């Protein structure tokens, strides 16, 4: 079918065909490895130098830097270490960037004359390969690429109704004319063959071969294709039939050395026998170097041959193949076992995003690992498969091939049954739960953890209990079930502390970090600070890993964030710089991006927006370098706010829209809400107050769902200002009061300052509407109190912008009360000029000019003209309209 479809393409068009094999259904990227080697023109017997040169040439042609070589090296069987950039990626980031690199290579290869990629038996492709197929399919509309997938039945796309968007060509029954005239079969017999085969091409081929070559009577042949293939097997001599069955256990593709290991025949005679099978069109030669490999001519023939053996014989052969593979790779497996045993004994504690789980040693023999897991699992000694199933699961997890990883862990669990005293079962179940949590299946993860406690019972060592409880708490925290998460984490801390002599030094520190994060979510900042300090005190230097540095940096980050929210900016900067120093020492680019982002936000809180933008640009550079989308979205949002404060609204909106697109792509609901906040303040600055209120409401809905108290309060303060500007100061005051209550409850001075300013603004607007002198003065008195509180607190925490806004409000209130006001405005203007806040500077000049104009003072013209000019230049239409209204020009 594939040959027919591509027969008319130009000769220059490149055609790459790969076969998906049934026994590789759970090996990540199995068919893409073959495809990539073909696209890079890497011969099967190529040495490492040739593979490296060909891959680098393909990357250069695609415009991909050498830095990304380690991401695809293993797919072309090239042994390359991670570098600073790729080593900083977590499994999800690694998969995303790998997809992008492979897409770039394929697009580049297609550019000159077109490319046709044919995947045969696509129904046997592993899950991650199907995901990559779909990813590529979504990018070829404007590129000369044809993806052709041949498969039986329907493909599983994880419930996505759009699947890969391919046109499906269902092959119908072949007509009688499909039988070549050269066969010289009577037309009536041809019709009988077509009817018997129901148009199935392989069935027709087998019937024609049997009738034409063997002079068989059609009426005496089996009625089914399986039966006909079985009949062909029965016609073979015993040695050939036995050989074909051994080959079937090896796999649809069978290397000669593997077959020879369980089939007692010298090499020359074995090759002769296989050549006979080739001549009978049962098998075919794929290549002779670096080792001779044959394959079954058709997948169904392989299935029929495999199923024709006794179950016990199949299991015995699988074991013998497993034993051969262990001997063949004995040296590599010995090194892996020693490393794996050391890891289990020490039990590395992971926190946050920790890069690859398995070492280079394991990744170097990934093929044999998956084969050993496959053969021993189907053998008469399945327990021998467990160690390989666990490693295969870990390797799959490193590739973010989560479905395959879970399959391997479940197979290991099924083999181990209810052996609650077996450490391998603990490892498999905890790993399964961790992946379920990582892909958002939190309830399933918790069920897995609960089952582990049930099965393990008293056999579970305290350290395992503590680790599982920590994982359980992390899953609950991601669901927003903070109190339940805290309960599990506290229990983990108690268990680990009670068995301190057998607890890995880093485990208690890692638990402390998780507890601190959960406490921060609950706005219990004093407890969170104490827990961070306790975690740092528990850190022990570990020469075998960089986990101690990672946990140290994580705790320093949390301390910085909490102190920043508390308004202790010097302390916050101290801890962020400590984190940055550690991250730079271990080349943690992702961590460095986070810390620069936090340092930028800290500068932003202190109204130093130029410094903030510099930090954000550095963070953006690092995040883009490692394709860290979550970090990049956060940086872009913060960058947008800084640009907004610098009155660069177009740049602000561009950054915000880019961040929003990333958040929507990743399903990051909190990120979407934060993007709405930023779009709201940009709309506010441009005078589109109703749109600002609309997007704020969208953000508030998400924060309510996520139980994000601080963010909810922050958005209320923003909405309060927008509502007041939209001529609804009553609603503005209600929003501001609720924001103030939240700020007091969670003790966040920055939020309290913003709420005070918003309340002062709303009360001032209410007072201006009042004709009753007493009521008006009472409202102005309340407004002045809030403005004074805001100015004092803002100065204490170093928030110069909020101090200036409070002074501007104080000046407006004083003007309304016929009190001296110029000093307030001058002080506000000086601060705003110093921090380069162009928008607020122009707004303050406008309010000052209005106050002067109300007194008929000549200098009013200077401030009003300046404000009009600046507000027009930065497109602050709302303030322009407000100014014109109060001057009676509209």
N, C-alpha and C positions, 0 to 999 in steps of 0.2 A: 504493500500500500504506500509506504513512504517513497519507494523508488518511482512509482507512478506519479505521485504528487509533485516530486521535484525533478522529473525527467525533462521538463521544458525550460529549466532555468539556464541562464547564460553560463558558459563554461568557466568564466572567471569567478563566479559566485562560490564562496566556500561552504561546504557542507560538512558538519560535524555530527556524527551519530554515536550515541552512547546507549548502553543497555542497563536498565535497572534490574537488579537481581533479587530474588526472593529472600535469600539469607542475609541480605544487607539492608533489610527494611528498617532496622534500628541503628544503623551506622550513619552518623551525621555526615551529610555532604557526599555520600558515596558516589552517585553519578556525576556530580559536579566536579569531583576530583579528576575523573576521566576526561570530562569536557574541557576543563581548564588546562590540563596537560596537552590536549590536542590543540587548543587555541594558542598556546604558547610554543607549539611545535617542539615539545620535549619528548624524545624517544623513550620507550619503555626501559632501555638499558643505559640511559644517560647517567653520567656521574654527577656528583654534587656541584662541581664547578659549572658544568653545562646547564644544569637546572637553574642555578643562580643567575647565570648570564641571560638565559632565555626569559626568565620571569622578570628580571629588571628591565629588559628591553620592552616587554609587554607593558609594564607599568609606565615606563617613560613615554611610550607611544600614547598611552591613555591619559598622560598628564598627571600621573600619581607619583608623589615623592617616594624615594627609597625608604623613608621612615615607616611606611605602611607595609613593607615587605613581609614582616613576621605574621601579619594577619592572614595571608594566603599561602605562605611558604609550605605549610604542612599539606595543603591540597595538591601541591605538585611534588610531594615527597622530598622537600628541601628542609634540612635541619638548620634552623635559624633561631637564635635567642631573641627574646623580647628586648626592645629598647626602652628608652625613657618614656616615649609617647605611648607605644602599645602596651607597655607594662602598667600604665596608669588606668587602663580601661577595665571596667567591670564586665561580666559576661554579656549583659544586654548591649552595652555600648560597643563591645567587641563585635557582636553579631551585626549590629546596625552598620558599623563602618565596613565590615567585611562585605556585606551585601553591596554597599556603594562602590567599593573597589572592584568587585567582580563585574558589576554593571558597567563601570568605566572601561574595563578591559574588553568586554564583549562589544560595547558600542564602538570602541576604537578598531577592533578587528573587522567590524561590519562596514566601516566607513568607505573603503575603496570600492568594493564591488558587491557588497551585500553578504549576508550570512544566514545560513539555515541551520538551526539546532534541532536535531531529531532525538527525542528521548523515547526509546522503545520500552514497553512494559511499564509505563509511568505509574501504574497502580502499585508498583513495588517500591517507588521512591520513598525515602524516609521523610518524616514530617518537615524537617528543616529544609530539605531539598525542595519540597513542594512550596514552602514559604518563599524560598528564593526564586523559584519558577514564577510565582505570582508577582513578586516584587519586580522581576524583570519584565513580565508581561505588561505591567502598568507603565513601562517607560519606552516602548518601542513604536509608538504611533508615528513618530516622525523620523524613525531610523530604519534603514533597509535590513530588517531582521525578521525572519519567520521562525516562530517557535512551533514545532510540530511534535505533539505528544501522542503516542500510540498506547492505548490502554483498553483493558477489558473492564466492563462494569463502569460504575460512576466513581469519580474521585471524591475524597473527603477533604473539604476545605474549612474545617473547624466551624461549620455552621454559617459561613459567609455566603449569602445568596448570590453575590456578584462573582464569586469564585475567582478565576483568572481572566474572566471576560472573553474567553476564546470562543470561536465559532466551532461548534461540534458537528463533525461529519460522521454520521453513523453508517458503517459499512453494511449494505444490504446483501441479500443472497446473490451470489454470482450466477449469471445466466449460462446456458449450455455453451454459448460462444466463447466462454472463458477458457475452455479446454483447447489447447493448441491443436491445430489441424495436423501437425506432424505426428501426433500420437496414433493416427489412423484408426481411431475407435469408431465403431458403427454409430451413426447419429442417434439411433434408438437407445443404444447402450449409454451414450453420453447423457441423454435425458434422464435415464434411470440413475446414473451416478449423481447428477445434479439434484434429483429428487431425494435420493438416499442421504446425501450430505447436507440437504436443506440450505445449499448455497454457501456452506462454510468452506473457505479457501483451503485450510489445512486438511480438512476431511476429504475434499475433492482431490487434492494433491496425493494423499495417501491411497485413496481408492484407485486413481489413475495409475499410480506406480504399481500397485498390487495387481491390477487387471492387466496392465500393459506389459510390465516386466516379468511378472510371475505367472502370467497366463491363468490367473485365478478366476473362478466362477463368482460373479457378483452376488448371486443368491446365497453362496456359501460363506460370504464374508460377514463379520460382525455388523450389527446395526448401529453401533455407536463409535465415535472417534476414539474414545478410551479403549474400547474393545479391540479396535483395529490396531492401535498402537501396542496393546498388550500382545496381540497376535504376532506382531513384528518381533517383539522381544522373545516370544516363545520359539521363533524360528532360528534364533541365534544359537550357536553352539554354547555349551555350558560355560567355558572359559570367557567367552566374549560377553555373555549375559552377566556373569559374575562381575567382570570388569566394569561393565556399564552401570551396574548397581552400586559398586563401590564409588564410582565417579559421581553418581547421583547424590550420595551422602556427603561427598566433599562439597558439592554445590553445583549450580547451573554452569559456573565456570570452574574448571578443575586443573590446577597445576600438576604437572607430571610427578614431581617429587612427593607431593602429598598422597597421590594415588599409589605410588610405589611403596610408600611407608606401610600400607595395609594390604597391598596386593602383591603376593609373593611371585615376582617375575623380574628377570634381569632387564636392564634398561632397553637393550636393543629389541628384545622380544615384545616388551611392553609397548614400545613405540610402534612396532609393526601391527600389533593388535589394535591400537587406537587408530592407526592409519586405515585399517580395514573398516573400523566403525565410521571414519570420515567418508570413506568411499561408498559406504552404504547409506550416506546422508542422514546418519543418526547424530553425528558430532561434526565439529569443524575445528580446524587449527586457527587460533587467534594470533599467537606469536611464538617465536622460538627463543628469544632472548629478552631479558636476562635469564629466564627459565621458560621451558616449554609449557604453554597453556592451551588447552582445548576447551570447548564449551558445547553444550547441547544445542542442536540446531534449532530447537523450538522449546519454549518454556513448558508447554504442555507435555512434551515427551519426557522432560526432566521430572515433572510431577508424577507422571504415570510410572516411570521407572522407580522412583523413590517409594511410591506407595505399593509397589509390587513385592517389596521385601517384608519379611516377618518383622513385627515390631521389635522383638528382642534382638534380631540381627542388626537392625538400624541402630539401636541404642549401643550395641557393642562396637559397631564401626565408628560411631561418633566419639566414643571413649578412646578408641585407638588413634583416631585422628588428633584428638586433644593431646594425647600422650606424645605423639610425634611432634606436634607444634611446641610443646613444652621443651622437648629435647633440642629442637632446632633453634629455639630462642632462649636457651637455658641461661646464657650469660646475661642477656638483657633483663630477663625476668628475675634473676637472682638480685641484680642491683635494684630493681623496682621493689621486690619484696622487702629488702633491707630498709629502703627509704620509707616504704609504706608502714612497716612495723614501727619504725622510729616515730613517724608522725602519729600513729595511733597511741604509742606509749606516752608521748608528750602532749598530744591533743591540742593542736594549735587552736587558739580562740580567735574567731573572726569577728570583726566589728565593722558595720557599714559596708562599704564597697572595697573588697580586698583583692581584686584581680583574679588570677588563675588559681583554681583549687589544686590542680594536679601539676606536677613538676614537668620540666623538659624531658626527664627520663621516661615518664609515662607517655608523653605525647610522641616520643620518638618511635615507640612500638605500638602505636594505636591500632594498626591493622591486626596484628596477632592477638591483641587483647580482645577485640570484638569477636574474632574467630573462636578463640578459646571459650569465651562466654557462650557463644552459639553452640559449639559442639558439646561441651560438657553439660550444658543445660538439657540437651536432648539425649544425653547418654544414660547408661545404667548406673552412673555415679554422679548424679546431679549436684551433690554437695561440693564437688570439686569446682563447680561453676561459680560458686558464691563470690569468691575473692575477685574473679574476673568480672562478674556482673556489677559488683560495687565499683570497681575501677572504671568500667565502661560507663556506669551512671555518672561518676564524677567527671569523666572526660566529656560526656554529653552536656553536663551542666555547665562546664567551662565554655562550651560553644553556644550556650543559651538554647540548646536543643532540649527544651524542658520535657516535652512529651516523651522523647526517647529515654531521657534520664529516668523519668518516673516509671517507664516500662521496665527498665533494668532493675530498679530498686524493688518493684513489685514482684518481679521474677525471683529475686533473692529472698524476699519475704515469704513467698509461696513455698520455696524450697525449705526454708528454715522453720516454717510452721510456728508453733507456740514455744519454741526453745527460749524461754525467758532469760536463761543464763548465758546466752550466746552473744558475745560482744558484736558479732557481725550483724545480728538482728537489730541491735540498738542503733548501729551505724546506719543501716538501711532505712529504718523507720524515721530516724531523725532527719536524714537527708531527704526522704520523701516529703515529710512535713515542711521542711524548709523550702523546697521547690514549690509546693502547693501554695505556701504563703507568698513566695516571690512572684507568682503569676496571678495573685489576687484571689485564690481559692482559700480564703481564710478559714471558713467553717470546716472544710475538708482537712486543712492542716491541723486544726485543733482536735479533730476527731482522731487523726493519726497520732498526735502527741498523747492523747488520752489513752488510746489503745496500747501505746508503748508502755505507759505506766501500769496499765492493767496486766499486760503479758509479763513485763519485766518484774513487777512487784518488788519483793525484798531482794531480788538479785541485782537490781540496778545500783551501781555504786553511787555514792553521793555526788561525785563530779558529773556523772551522766545525768542524774536527776536535775542538777543545777543548770546544766547546758540546755536540756530540753525545756525546763521551765523558762529559761531566758528566751528561747526561740518562741515559745508559746506566748510569753508576754509581748514580744515584738509583733506577733501576728495580731494580737488584740489591740496594740497601740495603733497599728495601721488601719484598723477598723474604726478608730476613734473611741474605743471602749477603754478609756484611760484608767478608770478605777480598777477594772478587772485586770488590766495589764500590770498595774502597779502591784496588785496582790500577788500575781505570779512572780514578778521580779523580786519583790521583797522576800518571798519564800525561797527563791533561788539563792539570794544573798545569805539567808540564814543557814541553808543547807551547806553552801560552800564554805562559810565561815566556821561552821561546826567541825568540818573535816579539813581544816586549813593545811595540815601536813601533806595531804594528798591532792590538794587543789592546785592546778596550774597557776602560777603567779599572776598571769594576766586575766584569768577568768573573773576574779572579783573586781578588777578595774573595769573590765568590759561590762559587767552587770551594773556597776556604778554609773557608767556612761549612759546605759539604757534607762536606768531609773531617773537620772537627771533629766534626760530628754522628756520622759513621760511627765515628770513633775513640772517641767516648763510648759508642756501642753496644758496642764491643769492650772497654770499661772501661780504655782506654789514656788515662787522664786527663791525664797530664803532656804527652803529645803533643797531645792535644785543646786544652789550654790554650795551648800554643805556637802552634798553628794559628789559634786565635781571635785571638790578639794579632797574628799575621802578617796575618790578614784585615783587621783594623781599620787596620793600617798602610797597607794597599793601597787604602783607601777614598778616592775623589776626589769632591769636590763636583760634583753634576750638576744644573744649573739646568733641564734639560729634563724631568726626571722626579723621582719621589720614591724611585727604586730605591736610591740611596745611603743614604737614611734607613732604608729597610726592611732592608737588609743590615746596617747598623750596629746596628739594634735586635736583629736575629737573633743577631748575634755577641755582643752584650752579654747577651742572654738565656742563650746557651750558657755563657758565662763564669760567670754567676750560678748556673746549675744545677750546674756542675762544682764550683765553690767551696762551694756548699751541701752537696753530697754529701761533700766533703772535710772539712766541719766548719768552714770559714772563713766564718762567717756574716756578719761585717762586710763582707768583700770581696763576698760574694754579694749583700748588700743594695745595696752601692754599684753593682754592675753592673745589677741589676734596676731601680734608680731611674734609671740612665742610659738604659736601654731605654725605661722609661716616659716619660721626658722627651721622647725622640725621637718616640715613638708619639703622644703628645698633640699635639706640634707639627704632625704631618701628619694628625691626626684618624683615626688607625688604631684604630678601636674594638675590632676583633678582637685586635690586638696588646696594647691596654691591658687587655683581659679576661685574656689570657694572663699578663701581667706581674703584675696584681693577684692572680691565682691563685698565681703563684710567690712573691710576697711573703707571701701567706697561709701557704703551705707553709713558708716560711722562719721565720715567727713560730711556726708549729706545731713546727718542729724545736727551737726555743728555749723551747718549753712555754708560749708566750704565746697561749693558745687564744682569748681574747677578741679580741685583735688579729687573730688568724688569721681568725676568723669575720667580722670587719668587712671584711677584704680579700676574703674569699670572697663576701660579699653584694654587694660592689661589682662583682666579676668576674661574678657570676651576673646582676646587673642588666644589664651590658653585653652578655653573651652572649645573654640573652633578647631584648634590644633588637634585635640583628641576627640572631636565630634561628640562632646558631652552635652546632649540636648537639654537635659534638666537644668544643669548648671547654666547653660547658655540662655535659657529662657528667663531664669532668675536675674542674670546679669542685664539682659536687655530691658527688663522691666525697671530695674533700678536706674539704668542708664537713661531710660525715657523720662523718669521723674526728674533726674538731674538736669536734663535738657529743658524740661518744662520750667524748672526754677530759673534757668538761664534765659528763659523766654525764647528758646529755639523750638517753637511748637511743631514745625514740620519734622525736624529730626526726632523730636519726642514721639510724635505719632508713628513715624516709620519704625522706630525701635519697638514701640508697643505693639504694633500690628504684627511684626515679625515674631515677637514673643508669643502673642496670642495664637498665631498659626502653629507654633511649636507645641504649645500647651494643648491645643485641640487635637493635634496629631497624636500626642502621647496620652491623651485622656487625663491630663493633669487638671482636676477640677479646681484646686486651690490656685493654681497658676492662672487659670481662666478668670477667676474672681479678682485676682490681683491686677490682671490686665484690664479688667473692667474698671477697677479703681483708677488706674492711670488714665485710661481713655476719658473717664469722668472728669478728672481735674483739667485735662486738656480742653474738653468741651466747655468746662466752666470758664477757663481763661478766654476762650473765644466767644463767650456770651451765650452759648447754647445750653442754658441751664436745665431745660426740660430733658434734653438728651443725657446730661450729666446725671440727673436724678434717676433716669431710667436704668442706666448701666450700674449705678450704685445699688439699686434695688436688686438687680441680677446678682451682684456680688454678695449682698446681704443674705440672699436665699442660699447661696452655696456655703457661706460661712456658718449659717445655721445648721445645714446638713452636716458639716464637718466639725461642728462644735469648736470653732476657732474663735475663742472669746476676744482675744486682743484684736485680731483682724476685724471682727464684727464691730468692736468699739471704734476702731480707727475709721472705718467706712461711715459709721454714723456721724462722726465729726465732720467728715468731708461732705456728707449729704446735708448736714445742718447749714453749712455755709452756702451750698447751692440752693437750698430751699429759701433761705433768707434773700439771696440775690434774685430768686424767682418770685419775689413779692409775697412770700408766705413765711413771715418771721415766726408765726405761732408754731408751725411744723418744725422750723429750724430750731426753735428753742427746745421743743420736745426731744428732737434728735440729740441736741447738744447735751441736755441733762442726762439722757440715758448713757451717752458716751462717757460723761463725767463719772457716773456711778460705776461703770465698768472699770474706768481708770483707777478709781479709788479702791475698788474691790481687788484688783490684781496688782495694785501698786506700781503703775507705769507712769512716771512723771510726764513723759512726752505726750501721752494721750490726755492726761489731765490738763496740760497747758493748752493743747488744741481745743479741748472741750470748753475751757474758760474763755478762749478767744471767740469760739463759735457762739457761746451764750452772750458774751458782751455784744457781738455783732447783731444778734437777733433782738436783744433788749433795746439796743440803740434804734434799730429799725422800728420796733413797736412804739418807742417814745416819740419818734418823729411823726407818727400817725395820730398821736393823742392831742386833743385840744384842751383837755382838762389839765391845768397847770400842775396840780398836786400829783396826779397820777403820772404825768410826764416826768416830773422831777424824781419821783420814786423809782421809775424804771431806769432813769439815767443814773441814779445812785447805785442801783443793782449792777448796771452795766459797768460802772466805774470800778466797783469792787472786783468784778470778774477780770477786768482788764489789768487792774493792779496785781491781783494774784498771778495772772498769767505772766506779766512782765517780771515779777520777782522770781517765780519758779523757773522761767525760761533762762534768766541770767544765772541762776544756781546750777542748772544742768548744762549750760553752755550752748543752748539753742538760740543762736543770734537772730535767725529769721523770725522765730516766734516772739522773741523779745521785741523786735522791730514792729511786728504786726500789733502786738499788745500796746506799744507806745503810740502807734498810729491811731488805734482805737481810743486810747486815753486822750489823745489830742482832739479827736472828733467829739468825744463826750464832753470835754472841757469847753469846746466851742459852743455846743448846744446849751451848756449851762452858763454861758457868758463868763467863763473863767479864762485865765491866760492859757494859751494852747500852743504857741509857736515852739516852745522848747521841746515839747513832746514830738512834734513833727520833725524838727531839726535833728534830734537824736535818732529818730527812726530812719530818716533819710541818710544820715551818716553811716549807720550800720548796714543798710541795704546797699549803699554804694560800695562799702568795704567788701561785702560778700558777693557783689556782682549779681544781685537779684533784680534783674531789669524790670520784670513784670510788677513785682511788689513796689519797687522804687517809683515806677510811673504811677501806680495806683495811689501811693502815699502822696506824691506830688499833686495828683488830681484832688485828693481830699483836702490837702493843705490849701490849694488854690481856691477851692469852694468855700472853705472857712474864711479865708482872707477876703474873698469876693463878697461874702455875706456882711462883712464889716466895711465894705467899700474901700479896701486898702489897695493902693496902686500896684504893689508887688504881686497881687493875685494874678495879674496878666502873665507875668514871667512863668509862674508855676503851671498855669492852665495851658499856656502855649506849649511848654515843654511836655506836659502830660499828653496833650492831644497828639503831638508829633510822635512820641515814643509809643503810645498805645496803638497808633495807626501802623507804625513800622513793624510792630510785633504781632499785628493782627488780633489785638485784644478787643474785639468788637463789643463784648459785654460791658466792659468798663467805659468804652467810648460812648455807648448808648446811655449808660448811667450818668456819665458826666454831662452829656448834652441835655438829658432830662432835667437834671438839677439846675442847669443853667437856663432852663426854659427854652432851649433851642428845638425841642421836639414836643 
